[in-house]
């Protein structure tokens, strides 16, 4: 088991959440239930998956959750590119 609050990747992902939320405030209201909602869910899933994975009993299971967190990063990157 890992103490997720000590992991730099978790700390960084927590700091990223309010930055993305602030960015989505600049999006048009028409995206409230589209890109904005999807981006917010994806950014929250990054630290959430890291934390959840840290409770797993093996590194193999932890890595699966880290891969999910990375997938959310790619999802955000793609959505931000689309939003441009």
PAZAPA-4460 file (N, C-alpha, C; in steps of 0.05 Angstrom, whole numbers, plus 32768, in hexadecimal, padded with zeros to 4 digits):
% residues 84
    n_x    n_y    n_z   ca_x   ca_y   ca_z    c_x    c_y    c_z   seq   type   mol
   8011   7FE8   8000   8000   8000   8000   8012   8019   8000     1      X     A
   8008   802E   7FF4   8016   8047   7FF1   8006   805D   8000     2      X     A
   8015   8070   800B   8007   8087   8016   8005   809C   8000     3      X     A
   7FED   809D   7FF4   7FE9   80AD   7FDC   7FEF   80CB   7FE1     4      X     A
   7FEA   80D4   7FFA   7FEE   80F1   7FFF   800C   80F9   7FFF     5      X     A
   801D   80E5   7FFF   803A   80EB   7FFD   8045   80E8   7FE1     6      X     A
   8034   80DF   7FCE   803D   80DC   7FB3   803C   80F6   7FA4     7      X     A
   8052   80FD   7F97   8054   8117   7F89   803F   8118   7F72     8      X     A
   803A   8101   7F65   8027   8101   7F4F   800B   8107   7F59     9      X     A
   8004   80FD   7F71   7FEA   8104   7F7D   7FE8   8121   7F84    10      X     A
   7FFE   812C   7F90   7FFE   8148   7F98   7FFB   815A   7F7F    11      X     A
   8009   8153   7F6A   8007   8163   7F51   7FEB   8161   7F45    12      X     A
   7FDF   814A   7F46   7FC5   8147   7F3B   7FB0   8157   7F4B    13      X     A
   7FB3   8158   7F65   7FA1   8168   7F76   7FA4   8186   7F6E    14      X     A
   7FBC   818F   7F6A   7FC0   81AB   7F62   7FB5   81B2   7F46    15      X     A
   7FB4   819D   7F35   7FAA   81A1   7F1A   7F8C   81A5   7F19    16      X     A
   7F7E   8199   7F2C   7F60   819A   7F2C   7F55   81B6   7F2B    17      X     A
   7F5C   81C8   7F3E   7F51   81E3   7F3E   7F5A   81F3   7F25    18      X     A
   7F71   81ED   7F1B   7F7A   81FB   7F02   7F68   81F4   7EEB    19      X     A
   7F61   81DB   7EE9   7F4F   81D3   7ED3   7F33   81DD   7ED7    20      X     A
   7F2A   81DD   7EEF   7F0F   81E8   7EF5   7F0F   8206   7EED    21      X     A
   7F24   8214   7EF4   7F25   8231   7EED   7F25   8234   7ECF    22      X     A
   7F33   8224   7EC1   7F34   8225   7EA3   7F19   8221   7E98    23      X     A
   7F0A   820D   7EA2   7EF0   8207   7E97   7EDC   821E   7E9B    24      X     A
   7EE1   8230   7EAE   7ED0   8248   7EB2   7ED0   825A   7E99    25      X     A
   7EE5   8257   7E89   7EE7   8268   7E71   7ED8   825B   7E59    26      X     A
   7ECF   8243   7E5C   7EC1   8235   7E46   7EA5   8241   7E43    27      X     A
   7E99   823F   7E2C   7E7D   8248   7E28   7E6A   8237   7E38    28      X     A
   7E54   8244   7E40   7E3F   8236   7E50   7E34   821E   7E41    29      X     A
   7E35   821E   7E27   7E2B   8208   7E17   7E3B   81EE   7E1C    30      X     A
   7E53   81F0   7E27   7E63   81D9   7E2D   7E60   81CF   7E4A    31      X     A
   7E4E   81DB   7E59   7E4A   81D4   7E75   7E46   81B6   7E79    32      X     A
   7E36   81AA   7E68   7E30   818D   7E6B   7E40   817C   7E57    33      X     A
   7E53   8189   7E49   7E63   817B   7E36   7E80   817A   7E40    34      X     A
   7E91   818A   7E33   7EAD   818A   7E39   7EB3   8191   7E56    35      X     A
   7EA5   81A5   7E61   7EAB   81AD   7E7C   7EA6   8196   7E90    36      X     A
   7E8F   818A   7E8D   7E89   8174   7E9F   7E9D   815D   7E9C    37      X     A
   7EA3   8156   7E83   7EB6   8140   7E7E   7ED2   8146   7E89    38      X     A
   7EDB   815F   7E85   7EF5   8167   7E8F   7EF7   8166   7EAD    39      X     A
   7EE2   816F   7EBA   7EE1   816F   7ED8   7EE1   8152   7EE3    40      X     A
   7ED2   8141   7ED6   7ED2   8125   7EDF   7EEE   8118   7EDB    41      X     A
   7EFA   811E   7EC4   7F14   8112   7EBE   7F2A   811C   7ED1    42      X     A
   7F29   8136   7ED7   7F3F   8140   7EE8   7F3C   8136   7F05    43      X     A
   7F24   8132   7F0E   7F20   8127   7F29   7F28   8109   7F2A    44      X     A
   7F25   80FC   7F13   7F2C   80DF   7F13   7F4A   80DA   7F16    45      X     A
   7F5A   80EE   7F0F   7F77   80E9   7F11   7F80   80E4   7F2E    46      X     A
   7F7C   80F8   7F41   7F84   80F3   7F5C   7F73   80DD   7F69    47      X     A
   7F5A   80DA   7F61   7F49   80C5   7F6C   7F54   80A9   7F66    48      X     A
   7F5C   80A5   7F4D   7F67   808B   7F46   7F81   8085   7F54    49      X     A
   7F92   809A   7F57   7FAB   8096   7F65   7FA5   808E   7F82    50      X     A
   7F93   809C   7F8F   7F8C   8097   7FAB   7F80   807B   7FAE    51      X     A
   7F6D   8074   7F9C   7F60   805A   7F9E   7F74   8044   7F99    52      X     A
   7F86   8047   7F86   7F9A   8033   7F80   7FAD   802F   7F96    53      X     A
   7FB3   8044   7FA5   7FC6   8042   7FBB   7FBC   802F   7FD1    54      X     A
   7FA3   802A   7FD2   7F98   8019   7FE7   7F99   7FFB   7FDF    55      X     A
   7FA1   7FF6   7FC7   7FA2   7FDA   7FBD   7FBA   7FCC   7FCA    56      X     A
   7FB7   7FB2   7FCC   7FCB   7FA2   7FDB   7FE4   7F9B   7FCB    57      X     A
   7FE3   7FA0   7FB1   7FFA   7F99   7FA1   8001   7FB0   7F8E    58      X     A
   801B   7FB1   7F87   8023   7FC6   7F74   8016   7FC2   7F58    59      X     A
   8011   7FA9   7F51   8004   7FA3   7F38   7FE9   7FB1   7F36    60      X     A
   7FD9   7FAF   7F4B   7FBF   7FBC   7F4C   7FC2   7FDA   7F4D    61      X     A
   7FD6   7FE4   7F5B   7FDB   8001   7F5D   7FE1   800C   7F41    62      X     A
   7FF1   7FFD   7F32   7FF9   8006   7F17   7FE0   8008   7F05    63      X     A
   7FCD   7FF6   7F08   7FB4   7FF8   7EF8   7FA6   8012   7EFD    64      X     A
   7FA5   801B   7F16   7F98   8034   7F1D   7FA9   804C   7F13    65      X     A
   7FC3   804A   7F14   7FD4   805F   7F09   7FD0   8061   7EEB    66      X     A
   7FCC   804B   7EDD   7FC6   804B   7EC1   7FAC   8059   7EBB    67      X     A
   7F98   8055   7ECC   7F7E   8062   7EC9   7F82   8081   7ECD    68      X     A
   7F92   8088   7EE0   7F98   80A5   7EE4   7FA5   80B1   7ECC    69      X     A
   7FB9   80A2   7EC0   7FC6   80AB   7EA8   7FB3   80AE   7E91    70      X     A
   7FA0   809B   7E8F   7F8C   809C   7E7A   7F7B   80B5   7E7C    71      X     A
   7F75   80BD   7E95   7F66   80D6   7E99   7F76   80EE   7E90    72      X     A
   7F90   80ED   7E94   7FA1   8103   7E8B   7FA0   8106   7E6C    73      X     A
   7FA1   80EF   7E5F   7F9F   80EF   7E41   7F83   80F9   7E38    74      X     A
   7F6F   80F1   7E47   7F54   80FA   7E41   7F52   8118   7E43    75      X     A
   7F5D   8123   7E58   7F5D   8140   7E5C   7F6C   814E   7E46    76      X     A
   7F83   8144   7E3F   7F93   8150   7E2A   7F83   8151   7E10    77      X     A
   7F76   813B   7E09   7F66   8139   7DF1   7F4F   814D   7DF1    78      X     A
   7F41   814E   7E08   7F2A   8161   7E0A   7F33   817E   7E09    79      X     A
   7F4A   8184   7E14   7F54   81A0   7E12   7F5C   81A6   7DF5    80      X     A
   7F68   8193   7DE7   7F6E   8198   7DCB   7F55   819C   7DBB    81      X     A
   7F40   818D   7DC0   7F27   8190   7DB2   7F1B   81AC   7DB9    82      X     A
   7F1E   81B4   7DD2   7F12   81CE   7DDA   7F1F   81E6   7DCC    83      X     A
   7F37   81E2   7DC4   7F45   81F8   7DB6   7F37   81FE   7D9B    84      X     A
***
